[in-house]
Amino acid sequence: MKRLSTLIAAAAVIGLSWAAPSAHAAEVRGAGSTFAYPIIWKWADMFRQPTGNLVGYQSIGSSGGINRIKDGVVDFGATDKPLKPEELERLGLGQFPIVFGGVVPVLNVDGIGPGQMRFTGALLADIYLGKITNWSDPAIKALNPDLPLPNAKIAVIQRSDGSGTTFNFVSYLSKASPEWKATVGEGNSVAWPAGTGARGNEGVATTVRQVKNAIGYVEFTYVVQAKLAYGLVQNRAGKFIAPSAASFQAAALSFDWTTAKDFCVIINDSAAEDAYPIAATTFVLMYKAPKVPQNSRTALEFFRFALGDGAKYASEFGYVPLPEALVAQVKEYWSQQFKSGS
């Protein structure tokens, strides 16, 4: 939990750095995804050391990142929900992936440890629909006959802010549950039928850790840092899959990125046998013709580092770096789409 607390505190420090740019260094501003905040924070720190260039990043959720780049107040936005090519064209934006990860159901139930609980998409949907309200419900027992399930009300925790983590979670639920698709649907924000909201992956992780009998969903790095119990999720092949770099990668590589305009690919609910079913991608949004070309050039230098030497840090934090072929595709996209250069 100490490392998660450090990251949360650092978010405020990085945000404050915007107010005091160095006279001798470039100052790049970004905002958005809390899903990718831990690795962007690490990349920014490692990028600053040899270059002196500062990358300030506000972890405010994907919707916030999209709004900030639309308003032109940041040099890049980060979102875990890709924008469609037609919207990118209308806004004059380019889009590219930077890292893969996974959205993981987490719980705080006495006697149940990491990787012991099993969920299907339909079961998660029924819990978040408010149809299943007790941990001793027969539907939970049927999947977990050997677990000490308490006769206790489930405390459902969801995101209160516009979130790409939410998008990937509810996008998966929409594919797993016809009722969810018909009544709630998908998006960065939805009208939750049940539960209590918390802000950011940080807030959900902290709330689940503090509230007995809670369930929530967070990006995998927050599971590791907060030492939360997590569940396995059944994939389309019928296997209960643990969140891991290997299972996220299996999902990411099962889709054809070469034919996707502006990299608009959603990697949840993969048909690959060993794929984690709620895998996700963080995308960066930048203007093709930026108002401050130098800032955009520095941002691309930062992401060149992130996708190159910075890839090892992504692995250390529980994310999956882009494969070499996709990195090459991203760099070619930069050279074709961004007037600030690659």
N, C-alpha and C positions, 0 to 999 in steps of 0.2 A: 504493500500500500504506500510505502514511503516514496517509491519511484513515481507512482501515479500522482501523489500529492506534489512532488517536485515539478512534474509536467504541468499540472494545473496552475501552480504558482508561476511557472515560467511563461505561461500564456499571457499573464498580466504584464510580466516584465517585457516580453517581446512587443506586446501592444504599446506599452509606454515608450519603447524605443523610437516609435514613429515621431515623437515630439522633439527628439534631439539627434538629428542626423549628423554624421561626421562630415567635416568640411573636406576630408581627404578620401572619402569612400562613397561608393554608390549606395543608394538606399532604395530597396525594392519593397513594395507593399503588396501583401497578399491577404486573402481572407476566405473563409469557407469551412470545408469539411472538418468536423471533429474526428471522423473516422481516421483520417490521415495525419492528424495533428502531431502525434508523437514522432513520426518519421520526418515530417517537414521540420519540426523543431530540431531534431538531430542533424538533418542535412544542413540547416541554416547555420548551426553552430560550427560544423566541420568546414563549411564553405567560407565562413568568415575568417577562419584562422589563417589560411594562406593568402587570401585575396584582400582582406580588409573590408569586403563588401557586406552590407547588412541586408538580411531578408527578414522584414517584420511580417509576422503572420498572426491574424486574429482567428481563433478557433470559435466560429460563431454558427456553424452548421451550413449545409450545402445551400439552402435557400438564401441565407445571408451572403454567401460568397457569390452566388449568381446575381443577386441584387447589387452588390458592391461593384462588380465588374460592369454591369449594365449602366450604373450611375457614373462610371469612369473615375471612381475614387481610389481604386487599387490598380496595380499593374497586372495582377492575375487573380482569378477566382479558382477555387477548388470545389468540386462537386462529385458526389458518388452516384449521381443520376446524370447520365449524359444528355446533353441537349440534342434535339433532332437537327439534321443538316439544314432544313429550311429555316429554323429559328436562328441558327448560327449565321446563315447567310444574311438574314434580315438585320441582324445586329452587328454584322461585320466582325464576328468572332471566329477564331479557330479553336480547336479542341483536341487534346491528346491525353492518353493514359499515362500515369506515372507509377502506379503500384497496384498490386492485387492483395486482397485480404478476405475476411469472412465475417458475417454477422452471426453472433452466437447467442443462443438462449442461456441465460444465467439464472441461478436460483440460490436461495438461502433457506434451506430446510435442514434441521438437525438430523445428523446421521447419514446424510447423502453427500457424497464427495464428487470431485470432478470426474466427468465421464461416466457416471453411474446411471443417471436418468436417461431414459429414451423418450424421444418425441417423434411424432409424425407431423407433417405440415397441417393436416386436418385437426390434430389435437391442439397444436399451438393456436390455430385459428379459433377453435371453440373456446379456449381459455381467454383469448383477447376479445372474443365476441361477448363474453360474460355468460356463456352457456355452461361452462364447467367452472365451478367456483370453489371447490374443495380439493385438497391434495389427495383425499381418500376416494375420489370419484372412481367408479368402476372403469371408465375409459383410461384413466392413468394407471390403475392397478393392472389392467390387462396387458399393458406394454411393459410394466415394471413389477412383476409378481413377487420378486424377492427383496424389494426395497421397503424400508420402514416408513411407509407413507403416513403422515399424521392426519388425524381428523381435525383439519385446520383450514380456515379460509385462505384462499390464495390472494396475496397482495400483488395486483397487477401493476407493473411500472412501465410507462411508455415515455416517448420523447414529447416534450412540450413545444419544442422549436422545430422549424422547418429543417428536415434532416434527410440526407442521402442514405444514412443508415436505416432510417424509417422506410424510405422508398424501397430499398432492396429487401427489407424484411416483409413489407406488405405486398410487394410485387410477387415474392415467393408465396405468401399466403393466398394471393389471388389465383395462383396456378394450382395450389393444393386444395383449395376449398371453394366450390361454386357459390356457397352462401356468402363467403367473405367477398368474393368478386362482385356479387350482385348487390350487396348491402353496404360495403365499406369502400372497396376498390383500392386504388393505389395512388401514391403521390408522395411528395416530401412531407406533406401534412395531411392527415385524414381526421374524420370525425370519429374519435375512438368510442366504441360502445361501452367500454369499461376501463377502470384503472385510474392511476394517478400519474401526473406528468412530472418529468425531471428534465433539466436543460443539459443538452450535450451528452456525448458518451460518458464524460466525466461524471455528470450528475446522475445518470442511470446507474453506473457502476457503484458510486458512493451510496446511493439510496438502497440498492439491492443488498449491499454489504451491511447496511445498518438495520434494515427492516426484516424481521423474522417472517418466514414463509412467503417471501417475495419472489417474483419472477420478472425478468427484464430481458433486454437484448442489447448487446454492445459489440463493437469491433473487437476482434480477438486479442489485440495487444492489451486492451483494458482488462480482459479476463486474466491475462498473465500477470500484469502489474498489480492488480487488486486482489489476486489469489482467490478468485471467485469459483464456486462450483458451477460447472456448465453441463449442458445436456448434449447427447448425440442426436443427430437428426437423420431421419430416413430419406434416402435419395430416390431418384426415379428408378434405379435398378433394384430397389428394395433393401439396400444395405444401410445399416445405422452407422453413420460416418462421424468420426471425431474431427474437430477443427484442427487443421495443421497446414504447414506450408505445402506439403505434398498434396493434400486434398483440395486446397485452394488452386494450386497449379493445375491439377487434373481438370478442374472446372474451366479455368482460363484458357487452357490450350485446346479444349474441345470445341471452341468456336473459331470460325474463320475470320481473322482480323483483316486479311488482305483485301477482302471485297467490301468492307464496311466503310461507307463514306463518313469522313470525320470521326472514325473510330467509334461510331455509335453502336456499341455492343453491350448487352446486359447478360451477365454470366451466371445468374442464378438458375436453379432447376436444370442443371446440365444432365444429359443422358449418359455421360461417361460413368463407368461402373464404380470408380473410386473417387468420384467428385463429391466435394462437400456441397450440399444443395443451396446454401445461402451465401455463396461466394459473391464478391463485389469488387468493383474497380473504382479507383479515384482518378478523376479527369481534371486537367487544368484548362481553364478558359483564358484566352488572351486576345487582344485586338490585333487584327491583321495589319491595320495601319494605325499604330498607337500615337497618341498625342505627344508622348515623351519617348522617342525611339531609344535613347540611351538606357532608360529603365527597362524597356522591353528586351534589349540586347543583354543586359545584365541578368534579367530573369531567365532568358534562354541559356546563358552560361551556367546559371545555378542548376537548371534542370538537366543540362548536359552532364554536369558533375553528378547529380542525383542518379541519373540512369547509367552512369559509368562507375567511377570509383565509389559513389555513394550506395551502390547496390548491396554491398556487404552489410551496411547498416540496416537496410530494409529487412534482410534475413535475420539479423540479430534481434530485431523488434517483433518478429513473428509475421511480417508481411512477405509477399512473394515479389521479387524484382521482375521486371519485364524480361522475357527471353531476348537473346541477341537479335534475332530476326525482326522482332517487333520494335526494338530500339532503333534499328536501322530504318524501319518504316517511319517511325516518329521523326527521326532526323531529316528524312527526305521530305516529309510533310512540312517541317519547319522551313526548309529552303524554298519550298513552293508557295507557302501561304503567308509567311510573315515578312513584311517589308523591312522590319528592323534587322533582318538577317539571321542566320543560324550559326 
